[in-house]
Amino acid sequence: MADVTVIGAGVAGLCAAYALSRAGLTPRLIDRAGAPGAHGCSWWAGGMLAPFCEGAQAEPAIVAHGRTAAAFWSEVTAVTQRGTLVVALQRDRGELDRFARRTGGHSRVNDLAALEPDLAAHGSALFFEGEAHLEPRRALADLTQALAARGVRIEQAEAAPDDIAGPVIDARGMAAGLPGLRAVRGEMLVLRAPDMRLSRPVRLLHPRHPLYIVPRGDGVFMLGATQVESADRRGVSARAMLELLSAAYALDARFAEAEVLETGADLRPAFADNVPRVVVRAGSSNHPVLHLNGLFRHGYLMAPALARQAAGYLTNGVKEDLVHAD
């Protein structure tokens, strides 16, 4: 018999089930669509474990808790720990200086040839050596397998917290309908550019169209991502594709000949301050319901911290800083 029911098998729900199992509890994992796939925003993520870079805009909690993510993911999937490179075009050099002032954990690199020979023409850059990245779809599959090895399998079924007698973790993202939760649309492209060689994520700073490029291996790259305050679930817009491709071309002209393999768009759930949290409320049977939500653009970076804090709350009543009462 399950000790806790987890609803939602995206990155937050999978991490929660894994943390509960490691804490000695028996989770039941339910998702209306079954195994992770293109129906959830976890599928379209970049997979960057980059807390220091995110600190340029995010709250300090993102940097502090995000620093533990790589260790969590290394237990269940392949994590590439080669850092992040942040560059700017010559006309936007001031952006690089501003980014440096707003972040920590970096060093200034004046010769890119040793790190990324294909970007040597860009001159100076910021190198965030302590950051990492993973392949999101592989991570979802590997975490699903790790749960199966612990006897936890995903049940395909409809479920709502108030229909369940017992503690619940609700990790349904936008479907949870939490007050104060808003949708932030994100769009991405996957390209094959066999003439390009990058070994780590690269962020291109731009005053209007910032870009990150994540290598997937074999000349395949993920380009992301737009950030639009919208609940529009349509496919990638022409404007977004133009902006992403133009920025990639500005980074290196070889991207102009790349093959577009895939496009994707989905909605990121976010609170007003863009900080993920565990929202605790009393369910209909007086058992606690913990909403793991508001992951915004920090899904793979922050899901492990939310999961750990939710498990700690359910096992020991420990209320850490990401846990809030409704």
C-alpha positions as CSV (number, residue, x, y, z in Angstrom):
1,M,0.0,0.0,0.0
2,A,1.3,3.4,-0.9
3,D,2.3,6.0,1.7
4,V,2.0,9.0,-0.6
5,T,0.3,9.4,-4.0
6,V,2.2,11.6,-6.6
7,I,0.1,13.0,-9.4
8,G,2.1,14.0,-12.5
9,A,5.0,12.2,-14.1
10,G,7.0,15.2,-15.4
11,V,10.3,16.1,-14.0
12,A,8.8,17.3,-10.7
13,G,6.7,14.3,-10.1
14,L,9.4,11.8,-11.0
15,C,11.9,13.6,-8.7
16,A,9.4,13.6,-5.9
17,A,8.6,9.9,-6.2
18,Y,12.4,9.2,-6.2
19,A,13.0,11.3,-3.1
20,L,10.1,9.7,-1.3
21,S,11.4,6.3,-2.1
22,R,14.9,7.2,-0.9
23,A,13.3,8.6,2.3
24,G,11.8,5.2,3.1
25,L,8.2,5.9,1.9
26,T,6.3,4.0,-0.7
27,P,5.0,6.3,-3.4
28,R,2.2,5.7,-6.0
29,L,2.8,7.6,-9.2
30,I,-0.1,8.5,-11.5
31,D,-0.2,10.5,-14.7
32,R,-3.1,10.9,-17.1
33,A,-0.9,10.5,-20.1
34,G,1.4,7.7,-18.7
35,A,5.1,7.9,-19.2
36,P,6.8,11.2,-19.9
37,G,6.5,12.5,-23.5
38,A,5.8,15.4,-25.7
39,H,2.6,16.2,-23.7
40,G,4.6,17.9,-20.9
41,C,7.0,20.9,-20.8
42,S,9.7,18.7,-19.3
43,W,10.1,17.1,-22.7
44,W,11.1,20.4,-24.3
45,A,13.7,21.6,-21.8
46,G,17.3,22.5,-22.4
47,G,18.6,20.5,-19.5
48,M,21.1,23.1,-18.3
49,L,22.1,22.8,-14.7
50,A,23.4,26.3,-14.6
51,P,22.6,28.0,-11.2
52,F,25.2,30.7,-11.5
53,C,24.1,31.8,-14.9
54,E,20.5,31.9,-13.8
55,G,21.5,34.1,-11.0
56,A,21.8,37.0,-13.5
57,Q,18.0,37.3,-13.2
58,A,16.8,34.7,-10.7
59,E,16.4,35.0,-6.9
60,P,19.2,33.8,-4.6
61,A,17.2,30.7,-3.8
62,I,17.7,29.4,-7.4
63,V,21.4,29.7,-7.2
64,A,21.7,28.1,-3.7
65,H,19.4,25.2,-4.3
66,G,20.4,24.7,-8.0
67,R,24.0,24.0,-7.0
68,T,22.8,20.6,-5.7
69,A,21.1,19.5,-8.9
70,A,24.0,18.0,-10.7
71,A,24.8,15.6,-7.8
72,F,21.2,14.4,-7.7
73,W,21.0,13.8,-11.5
74,S,24.4,12.1,-11.5
75,E,22.8,9.3,-9.4
76,V,20.3,8.4,-12.2
77,T,21.5,9.6,-15.5
78,A,24.5,10.9,-17.5
79,V,25.5,14.5,-16.6
80,T,28.1,16.3,-18.6
81,Q,30.1,18.6,-16.3
82,R,32.0,20.9,-18.7
83,G,30.7,24.2,-17.6
84,T,28.8,27.0,-19.5
85,L,30.3,29.5,-21.8
86,V,28.7,33.0,-22.1
87,V,29.6,35.1,-25.1
88,A,28.5,38.4,-26.7
89,L,28.8,39.8,-30.1
90,Q,31.4,42.6,-30.5
91,R,28.7,45.3,-30.6
92,D,27.2,43.9,-27.3
93,R,30.3,43.7,-25.2
94,G,28.7,45.8,-22.5
95,E,26.1,42.9,-22.0
96,L,29.0,40.6,-21.1
97,D,30.2,43.1,-18.4
98,R,26.8,43.5,-17.0
99,F,26.2,39.7,-16.9
100,A,29.5,39.3,-15.0
101,R,28.5,41.9,-12.4
102,R,25.2,40.1,-11.7
103,T,26.6,36.6,-11.4
104,G,29.3,34.6,-9.6
105,G,31.2,31.4,-10.2
106,H,32.8,32.5,-13.4
107,S,36.2,33.5,-14.8
108,R,37.0,35.7,-17.7
109,V,38.5,33.9,-20.8
110,N,40.3,36.0,-23.4
111,D,41.2,33.1,-25.7
112,L,38.4,30.8,-26.6
113,A,40.5,28.5,-28.8
114,A,41.3,26.2,-25.9
115,L,37.7,25.8,-24.7
116,E,35.7,26.0,-27.9
117,P,37.8,26.3,-31.1
118,D,34.8,27.0,-33.3
119,L,34.0,30.1,-31.3
120,A,37.6,31.5,-31.1
121,A,36.6,34.5,-33.2
122,H,34.4,35.9,-30.4
123,G,37.4,36.7,-28.3
124,S,36.6,37.1,-24.6
125,A,33.8,35.2,-22.7
126,L,32.7,34.2,-19.3
127,F,33.4,30.6,-18.3
128,F,31.2,29.1,-15.5
129,E,33.3,26.0,-14.9
130,G,31.1,24.6,-12.1
131,E,28.0,24.2,-14.2
132,A,26.7,21.1,-16.1
133,H,24.0,19.9,-18.5
134,L,22.1,16.7,-19.3
135,E,19.8,15.4,-22.0
136,P,16.3,15.9,-20.7
137,R,14.5,13.0,-22.5
138,R,17.2,10.6,-21.5
139,A,17.1,11.9,-17.9
140,L,13.3,11.3,-17.8
141,A,13.7,7.8,-19.1
142,D,16.6,7.0,-16.8
143,L,14.7,8.3,-13.7
144,T,11.6,6.3,-14.8
145,Q,13.8,3.2,-14.9
146,A,15.4,4.0,-11.5
147,L,11.9,4.2,-10.0
148,A,10.9,0.9,-11.6
149,A,13.9,-0.7,-10.0
150,R,12.5,0.5,-6.7
151,G,9.1,-1.0,-7.5
152,V,7.5,2.3,-8.5
153,R,5.8,2.4,-11.9
154,I,3.7,5.0,-13.6
155,E,0.0,4.4,-13.7
156,Q,-1.9,5.9,-16.5
157,A,-5.1,7.3,-15.0
158,E,-7.0,10.5,-14.2
159,A,-6.6,11.7,-10.6
160,A,-7.2,14.8,-8.5
161,P,-5.8,15.4,-5.0
162,D,-9.2,15.6,-3.3
163,D,-10.2,12.2,-4.7
164,I,-7.4,10.4,-2.8
165,A,-7.5,9.4,0.8
166,G,-4.0,10.0,2.1
167,P,-1.1,12.4,1.6
168,V,-0.7,13.7,-2.0
169,I,2.0,15.4,-4.0
170,D,0.5,17.3,-6.9
171,A,3.1,17.9,-9.6
172,R,0.7,18.7,-12.5
173,G,2.1,22.1,-13.5
174,M,-0.5,24.3,-15.1
175,A,-3.2,21.6,-14.7
176,A,-3.1,22.0,-10.9
177,G,-4.8,25.4,-11.2
178,L,-3.1,27.0,-8.3
179,P,-4.0,30.6,-7.4
180,G,-1.2,33.0,-8.5
181,L,0.2,30.5,-11.0
182,R,0.7,32.0,-14.5
183,A,1.8,30.5,-17.9
184,V,5.0,31.5,-19.5
185,R,5.3,30.3,-23.1
186,G,8.7,28.8,-24.2
187,E,9.7,27.8,-27.7
188,M,12.7,25.8,-28.9
189,L,14.3,24.3,-32.0
190,V,16.6,21.3,-32.5
191,L,19.1,21.6,-35.4
192,R,21.7,19.4,-37.0
193,A,24.8,21.3,-37.9
194,P,27.5,18.8,-38.6
195,D,30.2,21.4,-39.3
196,M,29.8,22.9,-35.8
197,R,31.7,21.5,-32.7
198,L,30.6,22.6,-29.3
199,S,31.3,20.6,-26.1
200,R,29.3,22.6,-23.6
201,P,26.2,24.9,-23.5
202,V,26.8,28.4,-24.9
203,R,24.8,31.4,-24.0
204,L,24.7,34.4,-26.4
205,L,23.9,37.6,-24.7
206,H,21.7,39.9,-26.8
207,P,19.6,42.9,-25.7
208,R,16.5,41.6,-27.5
209,H,17.0,38.0,-28.4
210,P,19.2,36.1,-25.9
211,L,20.0,32.6,-26.9
212,Y,21.3,29.4,-25.4
213,I,22.6,26.5,-27.5
214,V,23.0,23.0,-25.9
215,P,25.0,20.3,-27.7
216,R,23.2,17.0,-27.9
217,G,26.1,15.1,-29.7
218,D,26.6,14.0,-33.3
219,G,26.2,17.6,-34.5
220,V,22.8,18.1,-33.0
221,F,22.0,21.2,-31.0
222,M,19.0,22.5,-29.0
223,L,18.3,26.2,-29.4
224,G,16.2,27.9,-26.8
225,A,14.2,29.6,-25.7
226,T,11.7,32.3,-26.0
227,Q,10.0,33.6,-22.9
228,V,6.5,35.0,-23.6
229,E,3.9,35.9,-21.0
230,S,1.2,33.9,-22.8
231,A,-1.0,30.8,-22.3
232,D,-1.0,30.1,-26.1
233,R,-0.4,26.4,-26.7
234,R,0.0,26.6,-30.4
235,G,3.2,25.4,-32.1
236,V,6.3,27.5,-32.6
237,S,5.6,30.9,-34.1
238,A,7.3,32.3,-37.2
239,R,8.7,35.2,-35.1
240,A,10.2,32.8,-32.5
241,M,11.8,30.6,-35.2
242,L,13.2,33.7,-36.9
243,E,14.6,35.1,-33.7
244,L,16.2,31.9,-32.6
245,L,17.7,31.1,-36.0
246,S,19.0,34.7,-36.5
247,A,20.7,34.6,-33.1
248,A,22.3,31.3,-33.9
249,Y,23.5,32.6,-37.2
250,A,24.9,35.7,-35.5
251,L,26.9,33.3,-33.2
252,D,28.3,31.4,-36.1
253,A,27.4,31.5,-39.8
254,R,27.6,27.7,-40.1
255,F,24.2,27.5,-38.4
256,A,22.7,29.0,-41.5
257,E,23.1,25.6,-43.3
258,A,21.8,23.6,-40.3
259,E,18.9,21.2,-40.8
260,V,15.9,21.9,-38.6
261,L,15.0,18.5,-37.0
262,E,12.3,19.5,-34.5
263,T,10.4,22.4,-33.1
264,G,8.5,22.5,-29.8
265,A,6.5,24.9,-27.6
266,D,4.8,24.6,-24.2
267,L,3.8,26.5,-21.1
268,R,6.0,26.9,-18.1
269,P,4.2,27.3,-14.8
270,A,5.5,30.3,-12.8
271,F,4.6,32.2,-9.7
272,A,4.9,36.0,-9.6
273,D,8.5,35.9,-8.3
274,N,9.5,33.0,-10.6
275,V,10.7,31.0,-7.6
276,P,9.5,27.4,-7.4
277,R,7.9,26.2,-4.2
278,V,6.1,23.5,-2.3
279,V,2.6,24.8,-1.4
280,V,1.0,22.9,1.4
281,R,-2.7,22.8,2.0
282,A,-5.2,20.4,3.7
283,G,-6.9,18.0,1.4
284,S,-10.6,16.9,1.6
285,S,-9.7,14.0,3.9
286,N,-7.5,16.3,6.1
287,H,-4.4,14.7,4.7
288,P,-1.8,17.1,3.4
289,V,-1.6,18.0,-0.3
290,L,1.8,19.3,-1.4
291,H,1.9,21.2,-4.7
292,L,5.3,21.1,-6.3
293,N,5.0,23.9,-8.8
294,G,6.2,27.2,-10.3
295,L,9.3,25.6,-11.8
296,F,9.3,28.3,-14.6
297,R,12.5,27.8,-16.6
298,H,14.3,25.9,-13.7
299,G,12.7,22.5,-14.0
300,Y,15.7,20.2,-14.0
301,L,17.7,22.7,-11.9
302,M,15.1,23.0,-9.1
303,A,13.0,19.8,-9.1
304,P,15.5,17.9,-7.0
305,A,15.4,20.6,-4.3
306,L,11.6,20.7,-4.2
307,A,11.4,16.9,-4.1
308,R,13.9,16.7,-1.2
309,Q,12.0,19.4,0.8
310,A,8.6,17.8,0.1
311,A,10.0,14.4,1.3
312,G,11.5,16.0,4.4
313,Y,8.2,17.7,5.2
314,L,6.2,14.4,4.9
315,T,8.7,12.3,6.8
316,N,9.8,14.6,9.6
317,G,7.6,17.7,9.4
318,V,10.6,19.7,8.5
319,K,9.6,23.0,6.8
320,E,12.4,24.4,4.7
321,D,12.5,27.6,2.8
322,L,10.8,26.4,-0.3
323,V,7.8,25.0,1.6
324,H,4.9,27.4,2.1
325,A,1.5,26.9,3.8
326,D,-1.5,27.9,1.6
